[in-house]
Amino acid sequence: MATYIMLSTLTDDGSETLKENPSRLKEVNKEIEGMGVKIMSQYATLGPYDFVNIIEAPDNETVARLSVELGGRGSVKLLTMPAIPIDRFIASLQPQKK
């Protein structure tokens, strides 16, 4: 499974929904996991993004489908970035042995 950082910002509609039903967050998490994405950790944050999520998914297509599904609801805007574990990144920079 690949790791991704997903940053999300609520729209006005999303903020209203969360205010009226805070447990909606957990409901959405179940929906996300039903799409084959595992939520590794999740944080509410202050600043330009409302939430930071560390997720795992089998591939970019799964994450793209998730982004379209959630973004299409009009309650959240997403920025998702693939993340490479540092040890794997360092290994990729090592010269290839011939």
C-alpha positions as CSV (number, residue, x, y, z in Angstrom):
1,M,0.0,0.0,0.0
2,A,1.2,3.5,-0.8
3,T,1.1,6.3,1.7
4,Y,-0.5,9.7,1.0
5,I,-1.0,13.0,2.9
6,M,-4.5,14.3,2.4
7,L,-5.1,17.9,3.4
8,S,-8.8,19.0,3.5
9,T,-10.6,22.3,3.9
10,L,-14.3,22.4,4.6
11,T,-16.6,24.5,2.4
12,D,-19.3,26.5,4.1
13,D,-21.7,23.6,3.5
14,G,-19.2,21.2,5.1
15,S,-18.7,23.5,8.1
16,E,-22.5,23.7,8.6
17,T,-22.8,19.9,8.4
18,L,-20.0,19.4,10.9
19,K,-21.5,21.9,13.3
20,E,-24.9,20.2,13.1
21,N,-23.5,16.6,13.2
22,P,-19.9,16.3,14.5
23,S,-20.1,12.5,14.2
24,R,-20.3,12.9,10.4
25,L,-16.5,12.8,10.4
26,K,-16.5,9.2,11.6
27,E,-19.3,8.3,9.1
28,V,-17.1,9.7,6.3
29,N,-14.1,7.7,7.6
30,K,-16.2,4.5,7.2
31,E,-17.1,5.5,3.7
32,I,-13.4,6.1,2.9
33,E,-12.4,2.7,4.2
34,G,-15.2,1.2,2.1
35,M,-13.4,2.6,-0.9
36,G,-10.2,0.6,-0.1
37,V,-8.4,3.4,1.6
38,K,-7.0,3.0,5.2
39,I,-6.9,6.0,7.4
40,M,-3.6,5.8,9.4
41,S,-4.0,9.0,11.4
42,Q,-6.2,12.1,11.3
43,Y,-5.8,15.5,12.8
44,A,-8.0,18.6,13.0
45,T,-5.7,21.6,12.4
46,L,-5.7,25.4,12.5
47,G,-4.6,27.3,9.5
48,P,-5.3,27.0,5.8
49,Y,-6.4,23.3,6.2
50,D,-9.0,22.0,8.6
51,F,-7.8,18.4,8.6
52,V,-4.6,16.5,7.9
53,N,-5.0,12.8,7.2
54,I,-2.3,10.2,6.6
55,I,-3.8,7.5,4.5
56,E,-2.8,4.3,2.7
57,A,-4.2,3.2,-0.6
58,P,-3.3,0.5,-3.2
59,D,-2.7,3.0,-6.0
60,N,-3.1,6.5,-7.3
61,E,-6.3,5.6,-9.1
62,T,-8.0,4.7,-5.8
63,V,-7.0,8.0,-4.3
64,A,-8.2,9.9,-7.4
65,R,-11.5,8.1,-7.1
66,L,-11.7,9.0,-3.4
67,S,-10.9,12.7,-4.2
68,V,-13.6,12.9,-6.9
69,E,-16.2,11.2,-4.7
70,L,-15.6,13.4,-1.7
71,G,-15.0,16.6,-3.7
72,G,-18.1,16.1,-5.7
73,R,-20.2,16.4,-2.6
74,G,-19.4,20.1,-2.3
75,S,-18.5,19.9,1.4
76,V,-14.7,19.7,1.2
77,K,-11.8,20.6,-1.0
78,L,-8.9,18.2,-1.0
79,L,-5.2,18.3,-1.7
80,T,-3.6,14.8,-1.8
81,M,0.1,14.2,-2.1
82,P,2.0,10.9,-2.4
83,A,4.5,10.4,0.4
84,I,7.7,8.4,0.2
85,P,9.1,6.9,3.4
86,I,12.5,8.5,4.0
87,D,14.5,5.3,4.0
88,R,13.0,4.3,0.6
89,F,13.7,7.8,-0.7
90,I,17.4,7.7,0.4
91,A,17.7,4.2,-1.2
92,S,16.4,5.6,-4.4
93,L,19.2,8.2,-4.5
94,Q,22.0,5.6,-4.1
95,P,24.0,4.9,-7.3
96,Q,22.8,1.7,-9.1
97,K,25.4,-1.1,-8.9
98,K,26.2,-2.6,-12.3
